[in-house]
Amino acid sequence: MKKNDAKREVIRVDERTLYARLEGAAGDGRTKDTQALQDCIDRCREGGGGRVVLDQGTFVCGTLYLRSHVTLEIRGSAVLLASPDIEDYGTDTHYNRYRNEKDMDRCWLYGEDEENISIVGEGEINGNAAAFPNKGSIYRPMMARFLRCKNIRLRDIRMTEAAAWTAAFLDSSYIWAEGVTIYNQTNYNGDGLDFDGCANVFVRDCAVTGTDDNLCLQSSSLSYPVENIHITGCTFTSLCAGIRIGLKSIGSIRNVAISNCTMKNVWREGIKIECSEGGEISNICVQNVVMRNVSRPLFVILNNRFAPKGLGSSVSLKKVPEVGRIRHLLVQNLLAEDTEEMKKAHLRFGKDLMGAPWFNGIRVDGAQGHFISDVVLENIRYRTVGGVKKELIPENWPVMEVQETEDLLPESGNYFPDWSRAAFLDIRNVRGLFLSNVGFEADSPDERPPYFIENCDVVRQEIMVFDQSTQKEGIFYDT
């Protein structure tokens, strides 16, 4: 390449990098920069792609439409702040796929049928949650939503105070979330990363704190299977659940690998798997996970929970679904330990019971007459605070009923009952159950039986329970 040619090449690249403040954005934390930022994004797209850079300021805006081949770079000196006015958010940003939650239909950062979208940088995206309280405004915009997009990257960015969910990926593929920090503590529905109908997903080295599910895998249709999901090196804290697979489960959720993650102060479930809408959840591998103060380390439910006016998929279900399938679940090398913090009940926003000493443990359960198949629990250590008195626990443990009509039965609900009959483990209706080197211990004697295994085809059973009556180091070993 000649010297002059090299110079022209540098100029061409520089023209595709637009600095928002040099292109008319005020960045003063007061002026609405929506149009200036959108113009930058559109100009980059029209030029074949490029980069829009935010630095040295706070940029307030409403809905931004993300475009193909455009990178939004928010540098450490910049904050992208959501406008406090709901009128600044478009009504053409698809919709929230949960029934009865139309208040989250609007969205702040939106991409539809685009490819090669990136949001990077060490700056902050702030959803201004306090401007959209749980009570008051009807609408609370999600922070980001991607519909039928391909090649999406979130890298090193801080996403804080989302007014509703943080990032929802719908019917999309090839998604990377790397080094992302998510912090939501103000509103309900403070989800972190939600993937519905997505394939080839890579989540690594992320830290998520929220008021709802930190990471979700969901299936709203038969057309877009959820598959080839990789979650590694992440840490989760939640008023609700760490990782949730289901409840939306019309189609297939398969080939999921979760490894080398930590969870701390998760008031409901650590890893929650719910096949409740007739689909199939299969080939789930969980390895090397450490939990501290997690009410229910593992929670697996197979049923056909259906509430027409409640949560669930929005359009695909026309009648009560048949019971689906859960098969091939491997949980290996799981350490879960509770501290004094877990002696009390935990409420979300002062009213919703999330967890308590009597509402704890590992639970795997299928609807009456239906079986979960091929479950392996290996190298498990679970230590609780214990101390639950027998009189606190009702005598009758309800079966999980198959729902025949649209009238939701209490027995079919995923969180009924709100107590646990076993101190550590309750497994029912499993074919091909393999338990190896599973150990339990309580800080204080618990009057409930340590575990129940009912109506299961047990391949192997090795359970160690440290003596709760004397608190000595002796154990009994059940094979």
C-alpha positions as CSV (number, residue, x, y, z in Angstrom):
1,M,0.0,0.0,0.0
2,K,1.3,3.4,-0.9
3,K,1.7,6.1,1.8
4,N,-1.2,8.2,0.4
5,D,-3.4,5.2,0.3
6,A,-2.7,4.4,4.0
7,K,-3.6,8.0,4.9
8,R,-7.0,7.7,3.0
9,E,-7.7,4.5,4.9
10,V,-7.2,6.1,8.3
11,I,-9.6,8.9,7.3
12,R,-12.2,6.5,6.2
13,V,-12.1,4.6,9.5
14,D,-12.2,7.8,11.5
15,E,-15.3,9.0,9.7
16,R,-17.2,5.9,11.0
17,T,-16.4,6.7,14.6
18,L,-18.8,9.4,15.8
19,Y,-18.2,11.1,19.1
20,A,-21.7,12.0,20.5
21,R,-20.6,15.3,22.0
22,L,-19.1,16.4,18.8
23,E,-22.3,15.5,16.9
24,G,-24.7,17.6,18.9
25,A,-25.3,15.6,22.1
26,A,-25.2,17.8,25.2
27,G,-24.2,15.1,27.7
28,D,-25.1,17.5,30.6
29,G,-27.5,15.1,32.4
30,R,-30.5,17.4,31.7
31,T,-30.9,17.8,28.0
32,K,-32.6,15.0,26.1
33,D,-30.1,13.7,23.6
34,T,-32.4,11.1,22.0
35,Q,-32.4,12.6,18.5
36,A,-28.6,13.4,18.5
37,L,-27.7,9.8,19.5
38,Q,-30.2,8.2,17.1
39,D,-28.8,10.3,14.3
40,C,-25.3,9.0,15.1
41,I,-26.4,5.4,15.1
42,D,-28.3,5.8,11.8
43,R,-25.4,7.6,10.1
44,C,-23.0,4.8,11.1
45,R,-25.4,2.2,9.7
46,E,-25.8,4.1,6.5
47,G,-22.1,4.2,6.1
48,G,-21.8,0.4,6.4
49,G,-21.3,0.3,10.1
50,G,-19.2,2.1,12.7
51,R,-18.9,3.2,16.3
52,V,-20.8,5.7,18.4
53,V,-18.8,6.9,21.3
54,L,-20.1,8.4,24.5
55,D,-17.6,10.0,26.9
56,Q,-17.2,12.7,29.5
57,G,-20.9,13.3,30.3
58,T,-24.3,12.0,31.2
59,F,-26.5,11.5,28.2
60,V,-30.3,11.4,28.8
61,C,-32.5,9.8,26.2
62,G,-35.6,7.8,25.4
63,T,-35.8,4.8,23.1
64,L,-32.8,4.2,20.9
65,Y,-33.1,1.9,17.9
66,L,-29.9,-0.1,17.6
67,R,-28.8,-0.9,14.0
68,S,-26.7,-3.5,12.2
69,H,-22.9,-3.3,12.3
70,V,-23.0,-0.4,14.8
71,T,-21.2,-0.5,18.2
72,L,-22.4,1.7,21.0
73,E,-19.3,2.5,23.1
74,I,-19.9,4.0,26.6
75,R,-16.6,4.9,28.1
76,G,-15.8,5.0,31.7
77,S,-16.3,8.7,31.9
78,A,-19.9,8.5,30.5
79,V,-23.4,7.5,31.7
80,L,-26.3,6.7,29.4
81,L,-29.3,7.7,31.5
82,A,-32.9,6.7,30.8
83,S,-35.4,9.6,30.3
84,P,-37.8,9.9,33.2
85,D,-40.7,10.6,30.8
86,I,-42.6,7.5,29.5
87,E,-43.7,9.5,26.4
88,D,-40.0,9.3,25.3
89,Y,-40.3,5.5,24.7
90,G,-41.6,4.1,21.5
91,T,-44.7,1.9,21.3
92,D,-43.2,-0.2,18.4
93,T,-40.7,-2.2,20.5
94,H,-42.5,-5.6,20.4
95,Y,-43.9,-6.5,23.8
96,N,-43.3,-8.4,27.0
97,R,-44.1,-12.0,26.4
98,Y,-45.5,-12.7,29.9
99,R,-49.3,-12.4,30.2
100,N,-50.6,-9.8,32.5
101,E,-47.4,-7.7,32.4
102,K,-48.2,-5.2,29.7
103,D,-46.6,-2.4,31.8
104,M,-43.2,-3.6,30.6
105,D,-44.0,-3.6,26.8
106,R,-42.0,-0.5,26.2
107,C,-38.3,-0.6,25.9
108,W,-35.3,1.8,26.0
109,L,-32.6,0.1,23.8
110,Y,-34.2,-1.9,21.0
111,G,-33.0,-3.9,18.1
112,E,-35.2,-5.9,15.6
113,D,-34.1,-8.0,12.7
114,E,-30.6,-6.6,13.0
115,E,-27.1,-8.2,13.2
116,N,-23.7,-7.5,14.5
117,I,-24.8,-5.2,17.3
118,S,-22.4,-4.4,20.2
119,I,-22.7,-2.4,23.4
120,V,-19.3,-2.1,25.0
121,G,-17.2,0.0,27.3
122,E,-16.6,0.5,31.0
123,G,-19.3,3.1,31.5
124,E,-22.8,2.9,32.9
125,I,-26.2,2.4,31.4
126,N,-28.6,3.6,34.1
127,G,-32.3,2.8,33.7
128,N,-33.5,5.5,36.2
129,A,-35.7,3.0,38.0
130,A,-36.7,5.6,40.7
131,A,-38.6,7.5,37.9
132,F,-40.8,4.5,37.3
133,P,-41.9,3.2,40.7
134,N,-43.7,-0.1,41.2
135,K,-46.8,2.0,42.0
136,G,-47.8,5.0,40.0
137,S,-46.9,5.1,36.3
138,I,-48.6,2.2,34.4
139,Y,-45.5,1.7,32.2
140,R,-41.9,0.8,33.2
141,P,-39.6,0.4,30.2
142,M,-37.3,-2.6,29.9
143,M,-33.7,-1.5,29.5
144,A,-32.9,-3.5,26.4
145,R,-34.7,-5.9,24.0
146,F,-33.5,-7.7,20.9
147,L,-35.9,-9.4,18.6
148,R,-34.7,-11.8,15.9
149,C,-31.2,-10.5,16.0
150,K,-27.9,-12.2,15.3
151,N,-24.4,-11.6,16.6
152,I,-25.1,-9.5,19.7
153,R,-22.3,-8.5,22.1
154,L,-22.5,-6.9,25.5
155,R,-19.0,-6.5,26.9
156,D,-17.6,-4.9,30.1
157,I,-20.6,-2.6,30.5
158,R,-22.4,-1.7,33.8
159,M,-26.2,-1.9,33.5
160,T,-27.8,-0.5,36.6
161,E,-31.2,0.4,38.0
162,A,-33.4,-1.0,35.2
163,A,-37.0,0.1,35.5
164,A,-38.0,-3.5,34.7
165,W,-36.0,-6.3,33.1
166,T,-32.4,-5.5,32.1
167,A,-31.9,-7.3,28.8
168,A,-34.4,-9.6,27.0
169,F,-33.2,-11.5,23.9
170,L,-36.0,-13.0,21.8
171,D,-35.7,-15.5,19.0
172,S,-32.1,-14.5,18.5
173,S,-28.8,-16.3,18.1
174,Y,-25.1,-16.0,18.7
175,I,-25.2,-13.8,21.8
176,W,-22.2,-12.9,24.0
177,A,-22.4,-11.3,27.4
178,E,-18.9,-10.9,28.8
179,G,-17.8,-9.1,31.9
180,V,-21.2,-7.4,32.3
181,T,-22.2,-6.0,35.7
182,I,-25.9,-5.8,36.4
183,Y,-27.3,-4.2,39.5
184,N,-31.0,-3.7,40.1
185,Q,-32.4,-3.2,43.6
186,T,-35.2,-0.6,43.3
187,N,-38.2,-2.2,41.4
188,Y,-40.0,-5.4,41.0
189,N,-39.1,-7.4,37.8
190,G,-35.4,-6.6,38.3
191,D,-34.3,-9.5,36.0
192,G,-30.8,-9.6,34.6
193,L,-30.4,-11.5,31.4
194,D,-33.5,-13.2,29.8
195,F,-33.1,-15.5,26.7
196,D,-36.4,-16.6,25.1
197,G,-36.1,-18.7,21.9
198,C,-32.4,-18.1,21.7
199,A,-29.5,-20.4,20.5
200,N,-25.8,-20.3,20.8
201,V,-25.5,-18.1,23.9
202,F,-22.3,-17.4,25.8
203,V,-22.5,-15.7,29.2
204,R,-19.2,-15.5,31.0
205,D,-17.6,-13.5,33.9
206,C,-20.8,-11.6,34.7
207,A,-22.0,-10.3,38.1
208,V,-25.7,-10.0,38.4
209,T,-27.6,-8.6,41.4
210,G,-31.4,-8.1,41.2
211,T,-34.9,-8.3,42.6
212,D,-36.0,-11.1,40.3
213,D,-34.4,-13.9,38.3
214,N,-30.8,-13.1,37.6
215,L,-30.7,-15.2,34.4
216,C,-33.6,-16.9,32.5
217,L,-33.9,-19.4,29.7
218,Q,-37.4,-19.4,28.3
219,S,-39.3,-21.0,25.4
220,S,-42.3,-19.3,24.1
221,S,-42.8,-21.3,20.8
222,L,-42.0,-24.4,18.9
223,S,-40.3,-22.4,16.2
224,Y,-37.2,-21.3,18.1
225,P,-35.6,-24.0,20.3
226,V,-33.4,-22.8,23.2
227,E,-30.1,-24.6,22.7
228,N,-26.4,-24.5,23.1
229,I,-26.3,-22.3,26.2
230,H,-23.0,-21.7,28.0
231,I,-22.9,-20.0,31.5
232,T,-19.6,-19.9,33.2
233,G,-17.6,-17.9,35.7
234,C,-20.5,-15.8,36.9
235,T,-21.8,-14.7,40.3
236,F,-25.4,-14.2,41.2
237,T,-27.4,-12.4,44.0
238,S,-31.2,-12.1,44.0
239,L,-34.3,-11.5,46.0
240,C,-35.7,-14.3,43.9
241,A,-33.8,-16.8,41.8
242,G,-30.2,-17.1,40.5
243,I,-30.7,-19.2,37.3
244,R,-34.2,-20.0,36.0
245,I,-34.9,-22.5,33.2
246,G,-38.7,-22.3,32.3
247,L,-41.5,-21.3,33.3
248,K,-42.2,-20.5,29.7
249,S,-41.6,-23.9,28.2
250,I,-43.8,-24.5,25.2
251,G,-40.9,-25.7,23.0
252,S,-37.5,-27.2,23.7
253,I,-34.8,-26.0,26.1
254,R,-31.7,-28.2,25.7
255,N,-28.0,-28.5,25.8
256,V,-27.3,-26.1,28.7
257,A,-23.9,-26.1,30.4
258,I,-23.6,-24.2,33.7
259,S,-20.1,-24.2,35.3
260,N,-17.8,-22.5,37.8
261,C,-20.4,-20.1,39.2
262,T,-21.1,-18.7,42.7
263,M,-24.3,-17.6,44.3
264,K,-24.7,-15.5,47.4
265,N,-27.9,-14.3,49.2
266,V,-30.4,-15.8,46.8
267,W,-33.6,-15.8,48.8
268,R,-35.5,-18.3,46.7
269,E,-34.0,-20.8,44.3
270,G,-30.4,-21.1,43.2
271,I,-31.0,-23.2,40.1
272,K,-34.7,-23.5,39.2
273,I,-36.1,-25.7,36.4
274,E,-39.8,-25.5,35.6
275,C,-41.3,-27.4,32.7
276,S,-44.9,-26.2,32.9
277,E,-46.2,-25.5,29.4
278,G,-46.0,-28.8,27.6
279,G,-42.4,-28.6,26.2
280,E,-39.2,-30.5,26.9
281,I,-36.2,-29.5,29.0
282,S,-33.3,-31.8,28.5
283,N,-29.5,-32.2,28.6
284,I,-28.8,-29.8,31.5
285,C,-25.3,-30.0,33.0
286,V,-24.5,-28.1,36.2
287,Q,-20.9,-28.4,37.5
288,N,-18.7,-26.7,40.1
289,V,-21.2,-24.3,41.7
290,V,-20.8,-22.8,45.1
291,M,-23.8,-21.3,47.0
292,R,-23.9,-19.3,50.3
293,N,-27.3,-18.4,51.7
294,V,-29.5,-19.9,49.0
295,S,-33.0,-21.0,50.3
296,R,-33.4,-23.8,47.7
297,P,-30.2,-24.8,46.0
298,L,-32.0,-26.9,43.3
299,F,-35.6,-26.8,42.4
300,V,-37.0,-29.0,39.6
301,I,-40.7,-29.1,38.7
302,L,-42.6,-31.0,35.9
303,N,-46.3,-30.1,35.7
304,N,-48.8,-28.2,33.5
305,R,-49.3,-25.0,35.5
306,F,-51.7,-22.8,33.5
307,A,-53.2,-19.6,34.6
308,P,-55.0,-17.6,31.8
309,K,-54.9,-14.4,33.7
310,G,-51.5,-14.9,35.3
311,L,-47.9,-15.4,34.2
312,G,-46.9,-17.6,31.2
313,S,-46.6,-17.3,27.5
314,S,-48.7,-14.6,25.9
315,V,-50.0,-15.9,22.6
316,S,-49.1,-19.5,21.9
317,L,-51.2,-21.4,24.4
318,K,-54.8,-21.8,23.4
319,K,-55.7,-24.5,25.9
320,V,-54.3,-26.3,28.9
321,P,-51.2,-28.0,27.8
322,E,-50.3,-31.6,28.3
323,V,-47.5,-32.3,30.8
324,G,-44.2,-32.1,29.0
325,R,-40.8,-33.8,29.8
326,I,-37.7,-33.2,31.8
327,R,-34.8,-35.6,31.1
328,H,-31.1,-35.9,31.4
329,L,-30.2,-33.6,34.3
330,L,-26.6,-33.8,35.8
331,V,-25.7,-31.8,38.9
332,Q,-22.1,-32.5,40.0
333,N,-19.8,-30.8,42.5
334,L,-22.3,-28.5,44.3
335,L,-21.5,-26.9,47.6
336,A,-24.3,-25.0,49.4
337,E,-24.0,-23.5,52.9
338,D,-26.2,-21.3,55.0
339,T,-25.1,-18.8,57.7
340,E,-27.0,-17.2,60.6
341,E,-28.7,-14.9,58.0
342,M,-30.9,-17.9,56.9
343,K,-32.5,-18.3,60.4
344,K,-35.0,-15.6,59.4
345,A,-37.7,-15.4,56.7
346,H,-36.8,-13.2,53.7
347,L,-39.5,-11.0,52.2
348,R,-39.3,-9.2,48.9
349,F,-40.2,-5.5,49.3
350,G,-41.6,-6.4,52.7
351,K,-44.5,-8.7,51.7
352,D,-43.6,-11.6,49.3
353,L,-42.2,-14.6,51.1
354,M,-39.1,-15.8,49.3
355,G,-37.5,-18.2,51.7
356,A,-37.4,-19.3,55.3
357,P,-35.9,-22.2,57.3
358,W,-39.1,-24.1,56.8
359,F,-39.1,-23.3,53.1
360,N,-35.8,-24.7,52.0
361,G,-34.0,-27.6,50.5
362,I,-33.5,-29.5,47.2
363,R,-36.7,-30.5,45.6
364,V,-37.3,-32.5,42.4
365,D,-41.0,-33.3,41.7
366,G,-43.2,-34.4,38.9
367,A,-47.0,-34.2,38.4
368,Q,-49.0,-37.2,39.5
369,G,-48.5,-40.0,37.0
370,H,-45.6,-38.3,35.2
371,F,-41.9,-38.9,35.7
372,I,-38.7,-36.9,35.3
373,S,-36.1,-39.1,33.8
374,D,-32.4,-39.6,34.3
375,V,-31.3,-37.4,37.2
376,V,-27.8,-37.5,38.5
377,L,-26.8,-35.7,41.8
378,E,-23.1,-36.4,42.5
379,N,-20.6,-34.8,45.0
380,I,-23.1,-32.6,46.8
381,R,-22.6,-31.0,50.2
382,Y,-25.5,-29.0,51.7
383,R,-25.4,-27.4,55.2
384,T,-28.4,-25.6,56.5
385,V,-29.2,-23.7,59.7
386,G,-31.8,-26.3,60.7
387,G,-33.8,-25.8,63.8
388,V,-37.3,-26.3,62.3
389,K,-39.8,-27.7,64.7
390,K,-42.1,-30.5,63.6
391,E,-45.3,-28.6,64.7
392,L,-44.6,-26.0,62.0
393,I,-44.9,-28.5,59.2
394,P,-48.4,-29.8,58.1
395,E,-48.7,-33.6,58.1
396,N,-50.0,-34.0,54.5
397,W,-47.6,-33.3,51.6
398,P,-49.8,-32.6,48.6
399,V,-49.4,-34.4,45.3
400,M,-48.8,-32.3,42.3
401,E,-52.1,-32.5,40.4
402,V,-52.3,-32.6,36.6
403,Q,-54.4,-29.6,35.6
404,E,-57.4,-30.5,33.4
405,T,-59.1,-27.1,33.1
406,E,-58.1,-23.5,33.0
407,D,-59.0,-23.1,36.7
408,L,-55.6,-23.2,38.4
409,L,-55.5,-25.8,41.1
410,P,-53.5,-24.9,44.2
411,E,-51.8,-28.3,44.1
412,S,-50.5,-27.6,40.6
413,G,-48.9,-24.2,41.4
414,N,-45.1,-24.3,41.3
415,Y,-44.7,-22.7,44.7
416,F,-47.3,-24.7,46.6
417,P,-46.7,-25.6,49.4
418,D,-44.7,-22.8,50.9
419,W,-43.0,-25.2,53.3
420,S,-40.7,-28.3,53.0
421,R,-41.4,-31.6,54.7
422,A,-37.7,-32.6,54.5
423,A,-34.7,-30.9,56.1
424,F,-32.5,-31.2,53.0
425,L,-33.9,-33.2,50.1
426,D,-37.3,-34.2,48.6
427,I,-37.4,-36.2,45.4
428,R,-40.5,-37.7,43.9
429,N,-41.5,-39.3,40.6
430,V,-38.1,-39.8,39.0
431,R,-37.0,-42.7,36.7
432,G,-33.3,-43.3,36.7
433,L,-32.2,-41.5,39.9
434,F,-28.5,-41.6,40.7
435,L,-27.3,-40.2,44.0
436,S,-23.6,-40.5,44.7
437,N,-21.6,-38.9,47.6
438,V,-24.5,-36.7,48.7
439,G,-23.9,-35.2,52.2
440,F,-26.1,-33.1,54.5
441,E,-25.6,-31.3,57.8
442,A,-27.5,-28.8,60.0
443,D,-26.2,-26.3,62.5
444,S,-29.1,-27.0,64.8
445,P,-31.2,-30.2,65.1
446,D,-34.1,-30.2,62.6
447,E,-37.1,-32.3,63.6
448,R,-38.1,-33.0,60.0
449,P,-36.8,-36.2,58.3
450,P,-33.6,-35.4,56.5
451,Y,-34.9,-36.5,53.1
452,F,-37.7,-38.2,51.2
453,I,-37.3,-40.3,48.0
454,E,-40.7,-41.5,46.8
455,N,-42.0,-43.3,43.7
456,C,-38.5,-43.3,42.1
457,D,-36.5,-45.8,40.1
458,V,-33.3,-45.5,42.1
459,V,-30.1,-46.6,40.3
460,R,-27.8,-45.7,43.1
461,Q,-28.3,-44.0,46.5
462,E,-25.4,-42.8,48.6
463,I,-26.5,-40.2,51.2
464,M,-24.6,-39.1,54.3
465,V,-26.4,-37.2,57.0
466,F,-24.3,-35.8,59.9
467,D,-25.9,-36.6,63.2
468,Q,-28.3,-33.8,64.0
469,S,-29.4,-35.1,67.4
470,T,-26.0,-34.9,69.1
471,Q,-24.2,-32.6,66.7
472,K,-21.3,-34.9,66.8
473,E,-19.1,-35.5,63.8
474,G,-20.5,-39.0,63.3
475,I,-22.7,-39.7,60.3
476,F,-24.9,-42.4,59.1
477,Y,-24.4,-43.6,55.6
478,D,-27.3,-44.8,53.5
479,T,-26.8,-47.0,50.4
